Amino acid sequence: MTHRKAVWMMIAAALMWSIAGVVTRQLEAARSFEITFWRSSFNALALVALLSWLRGPVALWQSLRTGGRALWVSGLCWCVMFTAFMVALTLTTVANVLVTMSIAPLLTALLARLTLGHRLAPRTWGAVLLAGAGIAWMYGSEFSAGGAQHVLGTVVALAVPVAAAVNWTLLQHLKSRAGGGADMLPAVLLGALLSSVLTLPLALPFAASAADLSLLALLGVVQLAIPCLMAVAAARVLSAPEISLLGLLEVVFGVAWAWLGGGESPTVAVLGGGLLVLGALVANEVLALRTRVGLG
């Protein structure tokens, strides 16, 4: 794969990820944990089919059986991400969820500093402070407006970047220890299965209509399973700063979809706080990319 193709593949993946909010707003009867259950279930089915096709069912089963504790920890992180993301979307706006999720690269950098001893550049510390100010602006606006449900939704959404930071730090640790890293893609499947099992009791009794199920299948397959595999393929060519920068397009696309297709106009606090967060992330990743190119 060429670099240009990898870039376009990552852009396509971000575009597919971004449809979650606007599609969720079109659901007729499915709510909260039922949405999460069906999305995770369809995601698991799609991953079983795709990974079995790519590797063979026997190899897939072997990787799940022999993955060890690291596979289960990573799978639990994916479970938290899948579950918290959809629950948060039922409690607050798409913009609140996506902007909160966008701090994952900074949380990852902080966690890697604490657990793996990775040194943080001054630009990263500056980005952390600026992004923190943006998130505080968003949270402060919700508290002052008395929007308890929106505050709860934003707090639930915060579980997504926290779990992502733990997951990415774990993968970095495995890569440095194993000299190339273990095969952790089956952990995505494990996470989908765990999310389905954990949310099933809370999803009953089912209320989703046939139209809802078709939309939730779209989310499980097109919004989640396929772009995850596309991002893994692109990551073999693109650098980490490029992946992080292109992944931020999900926030831009997602807010635009919710505005155009879901009637959700972002508040001034969300736009202002979101611009601070995104500006901090973009500046940090662009400087990192320039540094890498200069060293190369």
C-alpha positions in Angstrom: 0.0 0.0 0.0 1.3 3.5 -0.9 1.4 6.3 1.6 -1.3 8.2 -0.3 -3.6 5.2 -0.3 -3.1 4.7 3.4 -4.0 8.4 4.0 -7.2 8.0 2.0 -8.0 4.7 3.8 -7.7 6.4 7.2 -9.9 9.3 6.0 -12.5 6.8 4.9 -12.3 5.1 8.2 -12.8 8.3 10.1 -15.8 9.1 7.9 -17.4 5.7 8.6 -16.7 6.1 12.4 -18.4 9.5 12.3 -21.9 8.3 11.3 -22.7 6.8 14.7 -24.3 10.0 16.1 -26.5 10.9 13.2 -27.6 7.2 12.7 -28.5 6.8 16.4 -30.7 9.9 16.2 -32.8 8.1 13.5 -33.8 5.2 15.7 -37.5 4.8 16.4 -37.8 2.7 19.6 -34.4 1.2 20.6 -32.9 3.0 23.6 -29.7 3.1 25.7 -28.4 -0.4 26.5 -30.5 -2.1 23.8 -28.7 0.1 21.2 -25.4 -0.9 22.7 -26.3 -4.6 22.7 -27.4 -4.8 19.1 -24.5 -2.6 17.8 -21.9 -4.8 19.7 -23.6 -8.0 18.6 -23.7 -7.0 14.9 -20.0 -5.9 15.3 -19.1 -9.3 16.7 -20.8 -11.1 13.9 -19.1 -9.0 11.3 -15.7 -9.4 12.9 -16.1 -13.2 13.2 -16.9 -13.3 9.4 -14.1 -10.9 8.4 -11.4 -12.4 10.6 -12.3 -15.9 9.7 -12.1 -15.0 6.0 -8.7 -13.2 6.5 -7.1 -15.9 8.8 -9.3 -18.9 8.9 -11.7 -20.0 11.7 -9.1 -22.3 13.3 -6.4 -19.6 13.5 -9.0 -17.1 14.9 -10.0 -19.6 17.6 -6.4 -20.3 18.5 -5.6 -16.7 18.9 -8.5 -16.2 21.2 -7.7 -19.3 23.2 -4.0 -18.5 23.6 -4.0 -14.8 23.8 -3.5 -14.7 27.6 -4.1 -11.9 30.1 -3.1 -9.1 27.7 -5.7 -10.1 25.2 -8.4 -10.0 27.9 -7.3 -6.7 29.3 -7.3 -5.2 25.8 -10.7 -6.9 25.1 -12.1 -5.3 28.3 -10.9 -1.9 27.2 -12.6 -2.3 23.8 -15.8 -3.4 25.7 -15.7 -0.2 27.8 -15.2 1.9 24.6 -18.0 0.2 22.7 -20.4 0.4 25.7 -19.7 3.8 27.1 -19.7 5.5 23.6 -23.3 4.4 22.8 -24.7 5.0 26.3 -23.1 8.5 26.2 -24.8 9.3 22.9 -28.2 8.5 24.4 -27.5 11.0 27.3 -25.9 14.0 25.6 -25.1 15.6 22.2 -22.9 14.1 19.6 -20.5 17.0 19.8 -20.1 16.6 23.6 -19.2 12.9 23.2 -16.8 13.3 20.2 -14.9 16.3 21.7 -14.5 14.4 25.0 -13.3 11.3 23.2 -10.7 13.4 21.3 -8.5 13.8 24.3 -7.5 10.1 24.0 -4.1 10.8 22.5 -3.2 13.2 25.3 -4.4 10.8 28.0 -2.3 8.1 26.3 0.8 10.2 26.4 0.3 10.9 30.1 -0.3 7.3 31.0 2.7 6.2 28.9 4.8 8.7 30.9 3.6 7.4 34.2 3.7 3.6 33.5 6.3 3.2 30.7 8.6 6.1 31.5 8.1 7.8 28.1 9.4 11.3 28.1 6.8 14.0 27.2 8.0 16.9 25.0 7.1 20.4 26.2 4.7 20.7 23.2 2.7 17.8 24.6 2.5 19.3 28.1 1.2 22.5 26.5 -1.3 20.5 24.5 -2.5 18.7 27.7 -3.0 22.0 29.5 -4.8 23.6 26.5 -7.1 20.6 26.0 -7.8 20.5 29.7 -9.0 24.1 29.5 -11.3 23.2 26.6 -12.9 20.3 28.4 -13.3 22.4 31.6 -15.1 25.0 29.5 -17.5 22.4 28.2 -18.1 20.8 31.6 -18.5 24.3 33.3 -21.1 25.3 30.7 -23.2 22.1 31.3 -23.0 22.6 35.1 -24.0 26.3 35.0 -26.9 25.4 32.7 -28.1 22.8 35.1 -28.0 20.1 32.5 -27.5 17.1 34.8 -28.1 14.6 32.0 -25.6 16.2 29.7 -23.0 16.3 32.5 -23.7 12.6 33.1 -23.4 11.8 29.4 -20.1 13.7 29.1 -18.7 11.8 32.2 -19.7 8.5 30.6 -18.1 9.6 27.4 -14.9 10.2 29.4 -14.6 6.5 30.0 -13.9 6.0 26.2 -10.6 8.0 26.0 -9.5 6.6 29.4 -10.0 3.0 28.2 -8.4 3.9 24.9 -5.4 5.2 26.7 -5.0 2.1 28.8 -5.4 -0.1 25.7 -2.8 1.9 23.6 -0.3 1.9 26.5 -0.7 -1.8 26.8 -0.1 -2.3 23.1 3.0 -0.1 23.4 4.3 -2.2 26.3 3.7 -5.4 24.4 5.4 -4.1 21.3 8.6 -3.0 23.2 8.7 -6.3 25.1 7.9 -8.7 22.2 9.9 -6.8 19.5 7.0 -6.3 17.1 4.0 -6.8 19.3 1.5 -9.6 19.8 -1.5 -10.0 17.5 -4.2 -8.1 19.4 -6.8 -7.6 16.7 -8.9 -10.5 18.1 -9.2 -8.3 21.2 -11.6 -6.1 19.2 -13.8 -9.2 18.7 -13.5 -10.1 22.4 -14.5 -6.6 23.4 -17.6 -6.8 21.2 -18.6 -10.1 22.7 -18.1 -8.9 26.2 -20.1 -5.7 25.5 -23.0 -7.8 24.1 -23.0 -10.2 27.1 -22.8 -7.4 29.7 -25.6 -5.3 28.2 -28.0 -8.1 27.3 -29.7 -8.1 30.7 -30.1 -4.4 30.7 -31.4 -4.3 27.2 -34.4 -6.5 27.9 -37.2 -6.3 27.0 -36.3 -5.6 23.4 -38.2 -2.7 21.8 -36.2 -2.2 18.5 -38.3 -2.1 15.4 -37.2 -3.7 12.1 -36.0 -0.3 10.9 -34.0 0.1 14.1 -32.3 -3.3 13.7 -31.3 -2.4 10.1 -29.7 0.8 11.4 -28.0 -0.9 14.3 -26.6 -3.5 11.9 -25.2 -0.6 9.8 -23.5 0.7 12.9 -22.1 -2.7 13.9 -20.7 -3.5 10.4 -20.1 -0.3 8.5 -19.5 2.1 11.4 -17.4 -0.2 13.5 -16.1 -3.5 12.2 -14.9 -2.5 8.7 -13.2 0.9 9.6 -11.4 -0.8 12.5 -9.8 -3.2 10.1 -9.1 -0.4 7.7 -7.3 1.6 10.4 -5.2 -1.4 11.3 -4.1 -1.8 7.6 -3.4 2.0 7.3 -1.3 1.9 10.5 1.2 -0.4 8.8 2.2 2.5 6.5 1.4 5.7 8.4 3.2 7.1 11.5 1.6 7.4 14.9 1.2 11.2 14.6 -0.4 10.8 11.2 -2.9 8.3 12.5 -3.8 10.5 15.4 -4.2 13.6 13.3 -6.3 11.8 10.6 -8.4 10.2 13.4 -9.5 13.6 14.6 -11.5 14.0 11.4 -14.1 11.8 13.1 -14.9 14.7 15.4 -15.2 17.2 12.5 -17.3 14.8 10.4 -19.4 13.6 13.4 -20.4 17.1 14.5 -21.2 18.1 10.9 -23.4 15.0 10.4 -25.3 15.6 13.7 -25.8 19.2 12.7 -27.0 18.5 9.2 -28.8 15.2 9.7 -29.8 15.3 13.4 -30.7 18.9 14.0 -28.1 19.3 16.8 -26.6 22.7 16.7 -23.4 22.9 18.9 -23.4 25.4 21.7 -20.9 28.2 22.0 -19.2 26.3 24.8 -18.9 23.1 22.8 -17.6 25.0 19.8 -15.1 27.0 21.8 -14.0 24.2 24.0 -13.9 21.8 21.1 -11.7 24.2 19.1 -9.3 24.4 22.0 -9.1 20.6 22.3 -8.7 20.1 18.5 -6.3 23.0 18.2 -4.1 21.5 20.9 -4.2 18.1 19.4 -3.5 19.2 15.8 -0.6 21.5 16.9 0.9 18.7 18.9 0.6 16.1 16.2 1.8 18.4 13.4 4.9 19.4 15.4 5.5 15.8 16.2 5.3 14.9 12.5 7.6 17.7 11.5 10.1 16.5 14.1 10.0 13.0 12.8 10.4 14.1 9.2 13.3 16.4 10.2 15.0 13.5 12.0 14.5 11.3 9.0 
